[in-house]
């Protein structure tokens, strides 16, 4: 559900995706560090 009144919904969606990707990458990095040690 998008709120068209508050800026570009596409941009908001991209921001959210970017954040989720960053979070996922951080989780993977954490797992790799655990595996290495």
PQR file of N, CA, C, O and H, with PARSE charges and radii, in Angstrom:
ATOM      1  N   UNK A   1       0.848  -1.205   0.000 -0.4000 1.5000
ATOM      2  CA  UNK A   1       0.000   0.000   0.000 -0.0000 2.0000
ATOM      3  C   UNK A   1       0.877   1.246   0.000  0.5500 1.7000
ATOM      4  O   UNK A   1       1.683   1.442   0.910 -0.5500 1.4000
ATOM      5  N   UNK A   2       0.722   2.081  -1.011 -0.4000 1.5000
ATOM      6  CA  UNK A   2       1.568   3.264  -1.131 -0.0000 2.0000
ATOM      7  C   UNK A   2       0.804   4.525  -0.750  0.5500 1.7000
ATOM      8  O   UNK A   2      -0.387   4.647  -1.037 -0.5500 1.4000
ATOM      9  H   UNK A   2       0.067   1.921  -1.750  0.4000 1.0000
ATOM     10  N   UNK A   3       1.481   5.450  -0.111 -0.4000 1.5000
ATOM     11  CA  UNK A   3       0.910   6.761   0.192 -0.0000 2.0000
ATOM     12  C   UNK A   3       1.433   7.741  -0.849  0.5500 1.7000
ATOM     13  O   UNK A   3       2.536   8.271  -0.715 -0.5500 1.4000
ATOM     14  H   UNK A   3       2.449   5.352   0.123  0.4000 1.0000
ATOM     15  N   UNK A   4       0.636   7.979  -1.886 -0.4000 1.5000
ATOM     16  CA  UNK A   4       1.103   8.793  -3.014 -0.0000 2.0000
ATOM     17  C   UNK A   4       1.330  10.253  -2.610  0.5500 1.7000
ATOM     18  O   UNK A   4       2.039  10.985  -3.301 -0.5500 1.4000
ATOM     19  H   UNK A   4      -0.260   7.549  -1.995  0.4000 1.0000
ATOM     20  N   UNK A   5       0.732  10.677  -1.496 -0.4000 1.5000
ATOM     21  CA  UNK A   5       0.864  12.073  -1.078 -0.0000 2.0000
ATOM     22  C   UNK A   5       2.272  12.367  -0.560  0.5500 1.7000
ATOM     23  O   UNK A   5       2.737  13.505  -0.624 -0.5500 1.4000
ATOM     24  H   UNK A   5       0.156  10.083  -0.934  0.4000 1.0000
ATOM     25  N   UNK A   6       2.952  11.331  -0.044 -0.4000 1.5000
ATOM     26  CA  UNK A   6       4.256  11.580   0.598 -0.0000 2.0000
ATOM     27  C   UNK A   6       5.396  11.166  -0.326  0.5500 1.7000
ATOM     28  O   UNK A   6       6.063  10.157  -0.093 -0.5500 1.4000
ATOM     29  H   UNK A   6       2.575  10.406   0.008  0.4000 1.0000
ATOM     30  N   UNK A   7       5.611  11.958  -1.378 -0.4000 1.5000
ATOM     31  CA  UNK A   7       6.753  11.708  -2.247 -0.0000 2.0000
ATOM     32  C   UNK A   7       6.495  10.600  -3.250  0.5500 1.7000
ATOM     33  O   UNK A   7       5.363  10.141  -3.409 -0.5500 1.4000
ATOM     34  H   UNK A   7       5.069  12.777  -1.567  0.4000 1.0000
ATOM     35  N   UNK A   8       7.562  10.170  -3.932 -0.4000 1.5000
ATOM     36  CA  UNK A   8       7.470   9.169  -4.994 -0.0000 2.0000
ATOM     37  C   UNK A   8       7.454   7.768  -4.395  0.5500 1.7000
ATOM     38  O   UNK A   8       8.446   7.355  -3.794 -0.5500 1.4000
ATOM     39  H   UNK A   8       8.481  10.543  -3.803  0.4000 1.0000
ATOM     40  N   UNK A   9       6.356   7.020  -4.542 -0.4000 1.5000
ATOM     41  CA  UNK A   9       6.285   5.676  -3.946 -0.0000 2.0000
ATOM     42  C   UNK A   9       7.345   4.731  -4.496  0.5500 1.7000
ATOM     43  O   UNK A   9       7.823   3.851  -3.780 -0.5500 1.4000
ATOM     44  H   UNK A   9       5.550   7.355  -5.030  0.4000 1.0000
ATOM     45  N   UNK A  10       7.719   4.908  -5.770 -0.4000 1.5000
ATOM     46  CA  UNK A  10       8.754   4.056  -6.353 -0.0000 2.0000
ATOM     47  C   UNK A  10      10.065   4.271  -5.607  0.5500 1.7000
ATOM     48  O   UNK A  10      10.762   3.313  -5.275 -0.5500 1.4000
ATOM     49  H   UNK A  10       7.331   5.623  -6.352  0.4000 1.0000
ATOM     50  N   UNK A  11      10.395   5.523  -5.348 -0.4000 1.5000
ATOM     51  CA  UNK A  11      11.641   5.821  -4.637 -0.0000 2.0000
ATOM     52  C   UNK A  11      11.603   5.223  -3.236  0.5500 1.7000
ATOM     53  O   UNK A  11      12.597   4.672  -2.763 -0.5500 1.4000
ATOM     54  H   UNK A  11       9.829   6.302  -5.618  0.4000 1.0000
ATOM     55  N   UNK A  12      10.451   5.333  -2.573 -0.4000 1.5000
ATOM     56  CA  UNK A  12      10.317   4.749  -1.234 -0.0000 2.0000
ATOM     57  C   UNK A  12      10.533   3.244  -1.290  0.5500 1.7000
ATOM     58  O   UNK A  12      11.199   2.669  -0.430 -0.5500 1.4000
ATOM     59  H   UNK A  12       9.644   5.781  -2.957  0.4000 1.0000
ATOM     60  N   UNK A  13       9.962   2.615  -2.309 -0.4000 1.5000
ATOM     61  CA  UNK A  13      10.108   1.175  -2.453 -0.0000 2.0000
ATOM     62  C   UNK A  13      11.571   0.811  -2.668  0.5500 1.7000
ATOM     63  O   UNK A  13      12.068  -0.151  -2.082 -0.5500 1.4000
ATOM     64  H   UNK A  13       9.421   3.083  -3.008  0.4000 1.0000
ATOM     65  N   UNK A  14      12.262   1.579  -3.508 -0.4000 1.5000
ATOM     66  CA  UNK A  14      13.676   1.316  -3.767 -0.0000 2.0000
ATOM     67  C   UNK A  14      14.479   1.475  -2.479  0.5500 1.7000
ATOM     68  O   UNK A  14      15.355   0.662  -2.183 -0.5500 1.4000
ATOM     69  H   UNK A  14      11.858   2.361  -3.984  0.4000 1.0000
ATOM     70  N   UNK A  15      14.180   2.525  -1.714 -0.4000 1.5000
ATOM     71  CA  UNK A  15      14.887   2.735  -0.446 -0.0000 2.0000
ATOM     72  C   UNK A  15      14.694   1.537   0.474  0.5500 1.7000
ATOM     73  O   UNK A  15      15.639   1.067   1.107 -0.5500 1.4000
ATOM     74  H   UNK A  15      13.469   3.186  -1.954  0.4000 1.0000
ATOM     75  N   UNK A  16      13.446   1.045   0.540 -0.4000 1.5000
ATOM     76  CA  UNK A  16      13.159  -0.086   1.421 -0.0000 2.0000
ATOM     77  C   UNK A  16      13.903  -1.322   0.952  0.5500 1.7000
ATOM     78  O   UNK A  16      14.475  -2.053   1.761 -0.5500 1.4000
ATOM     79  H   UNK A  16      12.678   1.427   0.025  0.4000 1.0000
ATOM     80  N   UNK A  17      13.898  -1.560  -0.359 -0.4000 1.5000
ATOM     81  CA  UNK A  17      14.619  -2.718  -0.901 -0.0000 2.0000
ATOM     82  C   UNK A  17      16.108  -2.604  -0.590  0.5500 1.7000
ATOM     83  O   UNK A  17      16.744  -3.577  -0.184 -0.5500 1.4000
ATOM     84  H   UNK A  17      13.434  -0.966  -1.017  0.4000 1.0000
ATOM     85  N   UNK A  18      16.661  -1.396  -0.786 -0.4000 1.5000
ATOM     86  CA  UNK A  18      18.087  -1.187  -0.529 -0.0000 2.0000
ATOM     87  C   UNK A  18      18.413  -1.514   0.923  0.5500 1.7000
ATOM     88  O   UNK A  18      19.425  -2.151   1.216 -0.5500 1.4000
ATOM     89  H   UNK A  18      16.145  -0.605  -1.115  0.4000 1.0000
ATOM     90  N   UNK A  19      17.546  -1.072   1.825 -0.4000 1.5000
ATOM     91  CA  UNK A  19      17.770  -1.334   3.250 -0.0000 2.0000
ATOM     92  C   UNK A  19      17.719  -2.831   3.528  0.5500 1.7000
ATOM     93  O   UNK A  19      18.552  -3.365   4.261 -0.5500 1.4000
ATOM     94  H   UNK A  19      16.724  -0.555   1.587  0.4000 1.0000
ATOM     95  N   UNK A  20      16.725  -3.509   2.930 -0.4000 1.5000
ATOM     96  CA  UNK A  20      16.609  -4.956   3.151 -0.0000 2.0000
ATOM     97  C   UNK A  20      17.829  -5.682   2.612  0.5500 1.7000
ATOM     98  O   UNK A  20      18.318  -6.624   3.237 -0.5500 1.4000
ATOM     99  H   UNK A  20      16.048  -3.075   2.335  0.4000 1.0000
ATOM    100  N   UNK A  21      18.327  -5.254   1.455 -0.4000 1.5000
ATOM    101  CA  UNK A  21      19.518  -5.880   0.864 -0.0000 2.0000
ATOM    102  C   UNK A  21      20.713  -5.665   1.783  0.5500 1.7000
ATOM    103  O   UNK A  21      21.493  -6.588   2.019 -0.5500 1.4000
ATOM    104  H   UNK A  21      17.931  -4.490   0.948  0.4000 1.0000
ATOM    105  N   UNK A  22      20.859  -4.437   2.305 -0.4000 1.5000
ATOM    106  CA  UNK A  22      21.970  -4.148   3.207 -0.0000 2.0000
ATOM    107  C   UNK A  22      21.886  -5.011   4.464  0.5500 1.7000
ATOM    108  O   UNK A  22      22.890  -5.545   4.935 -0.5500 1.4000
ATOM    109  H   UNK A  22      20.226  -3.687   2.113  0.4000 1.0000
ATOM    110  N   UNK A  23      20.663  -5.137   5.003 -0.4000 1.5000
ATOM    111  CA  UNK A  23      20.480  -5.966   6.200 -0.0000 2.0000
ATOM    112  C   UNK A  23      20.858  -7.416   5.901  0.5500 1.7000
ATOM    113  O   UNK A  23      21.552  -8.062   6.685 -0.5500 1.4000
ATOM    114  H   UNK A  23      19.847  -4.703   4.621  0.4000 1.0000
ATOM    115  N   UNK A  24      20.392  -7.917   4.759 -0.4000 1.5000
ATOM    116  CA  UNK A  24      20.694  -9.299   4.394 -0.0000 2.0000
ATOM    117  C   UNK A  24      22.196  -9.490   4.225  0.5500 1.7000
ATOM    118  O   UNK A  24      22.752 -10.497   4.663 -0.5500 1.4000
ATOM    119  H   UNK A  24      19.828  -7.392   4.122  0.4000 1.0000
ATOM    120  N   UNK A  25      22.856  -8.516   3.584 -0.4000 1.5000
ATOM    121  CA  UNK A  25      24.304  -8.612   3.388 -0.0000 2.0000
ATOM    122  C   UNK A  25      25.015  -8.621   4.740  0.5500 1.7000
ATOM    123  O   UNK A  25      25.988  -9.353   4.924 -0.5500 1.4000
ATOM    124  H   UNK A  25      22.404  -7.698   3.228  0.4000 1.0000
ATOM    125  N   UNK A  26      24.540  -7.823   5.673 -0.4000 1.5000
ATOM    126  CA  UNK A  26      25.146  -7.788   7.004 -0.0000 2.0000
ATOM    127  C   UNK A  26      24.984  -9.141   7.688  0.5500 1.7000
ATOM    128  O   UNK A  26      25.913  -9.631   8.330 -0.5500 1.4000
ATOM    129  H   UNK A  26      23.750  -7.229   5.524  0.4000 1.0000
ATOM    130  N   UNK A  27      23.791  -9.748   7.547 -0.4000 1.5000
ATOM    131  CA  UNK A  27      23.564 -11.065   8.147 -0.0000 2.0000
ATOM    132  C   UNK A  27      24.518 -12.091   7.546  0.5500 1.7000
ATOM    133  O   UNK A  27      25.115 -12.885   8.274 -0.5500 1.4000
ATOM    134  H   UNK A  27      23.037  -9.350   7.025  0.4000 1.0000
ATOM    135  N   UNK A  28      24.665 -12.081   6.228 -0.4000 1.5000
ATOM    136  CA  UNK A  28      25.556 -13.031   5.556 -0.0000 2.0000
ATOM    137  C   UNK A  28      26.985 -12.826   6.034  0.5500 1.7000
ATOM    138  O   UNK A  28      27.702 -13.794   6.290 -0.5500 1.4000
ATOM    139  H   UNK A  28      24.180 -11.437   5.637  0.4000 1.0000
ATOM    140  N   UNK A  29      27.404 -11.563   6.157 -0.4000 1.5000
ATOM    141  CA  UNK A  29      28.758 -11.270   6.621 -0.0000 2.0000
ATOM    142  C   UNK A  29      28.963 -11.821   8.030  0.5500 1.7000
ATOM    143  O   UNK A  29      30.011 -12.386   8.342 -0.5500 1.4000
ATOM    144  H   UNK A  29      26.822 -10.777   5.950  0.4000 1.0000
ATOM    145  N   UNK A  30      27.948 -11.648   8.876 -0.4000 1.5000
ATOM    146  CA  UNK A  30      28.040 -12.176  10.233 -0.0000 2.0000
ATOM    147  C   UNK A  30      28.194 -13.700  10.203  0.5500 1.7000
ATOM    148  O   UNK A  30      29.030 -14.255  10.916 -0.5500 1.4000
ATOM    149  H   UNK A  30      27.097 -11.189   8.624  0.4000 1.0000
ATOM    150  N   UNK A  31      27.392 -14.368   9.380 -0.4000 1.5000
ATOM    151  CA  UNK A  31      27.471 -15.827   9.287 -0.0000 2.0000
ATOM    152  C   UNK A  31      28.854 -16.255   8.819  0.5500 1.7000
ATOM    153  O   UNK A  31      29.430 -17.201   9.356 -0.5500 1.4000
ATOM    154  H   UNK A  31      26.714 -13.917   8.800  0.4000 1.0000
ATOM    155  N   UNK A  32      29.393 -15.553   7.808 -0.4000 1.5000
ATOM    156  CA  UNK A  32      30.724 -15.898   7.303 -0.0000 2.0000
ATOM    157  C   UNK A  32      31.768 -15.750   8.403  0.5500 1.7000
ATOM    158  O   UNK A  32      32.656 -16.593   8.534 -0.5500 1.4000
ATOM    159  H   UNK A  32      28.925 -14.784   7.372  0.4000 1.0000
ATOM    160  N   UNK A  33      31.668 -14.685   9.191 -0.4000 1.5000
ATOM    161  CA  UNK A  33      32.640 -14.471  10.257 -0.0000 2.0000
ATOM    162  C   UNK A  33      32.554 -15.590  11.293  0.5500 1.7000
ATOM    163  O   UNK A  33      33.572 -16.058  11.804 -0.5500 1.4000
ATOM    164  H   UNK A  33      30.947 -14.000   9.084  0.4000 1.0000
ATOM    165  N   UNK A  34      31.321 -16.014  11.598 -0.4000 1.5000
ATOM    166  CA  UNK A  34      31.137 -17.096  12.568 -0.0000 2.0000
ATOM    167  C   UNK A  34      31.748 -18.381  12.021  0.5500 1.7000
ATOM    168  O   UNK A  34      32.406 -19.123  12.750 -0.5500 1.4000
ATOM    169  H   UNK A  34      30.494 -15.634  11.183  0.4000 1.0000
ATOM    170  N   UNK A  35      31.528 -18.637  10.741 -0.4000 1.5000
ATOM    171  CA  UNK A  35      32.055 -19.862  10.129 -0.0000 2.0000
ATOM    172  C   UNK A  35      33.585 -19.864  10.146  0.5500 1.7000
ATOM    173  O   UNK A  35      34.208 -20.905  10.355 -0.5500 1.4000
ATOM    174  H   UNK A  35      30.993 -18.034  10.149  0.4000 1.0000
ATOM    175  N   UNK A  36      34.182 -18.695   9.925 -0.4000 1.5000
ATOM    176  CA  UNK A  36      35.645 -18.630   9.816 -0.0000 2.0000
ATOM    177  C   UNK A  36      36.302 -18.867  11.168  0.5500 1.7000
ATOM    178  O   UNK A  36      37.411 -19.398  11.233 -0.5500 1.4000
ATOM    179  H   UNK A  36      33.676 -17.850   9.756  0.4000 1.0000
ATOM    180  N   UNK A  37      35.625 -18.475  12.252 -0.4000 1.5000
ATOM    181  CA  UNK A  37      36.274 -18.562  13.553 -0.0000 2.0000
ATOM    182  C   UNK A  37      35.894 -19.833  14.293  0.5500 1.7000
ATOM    183  O   UNK A  37      36.359 -20.060  15.410 -0.5500 1.4000
ATOM    184  H   UNK A  37      34.724 -18.043  12.199  0.4000 1.0000
TER
END
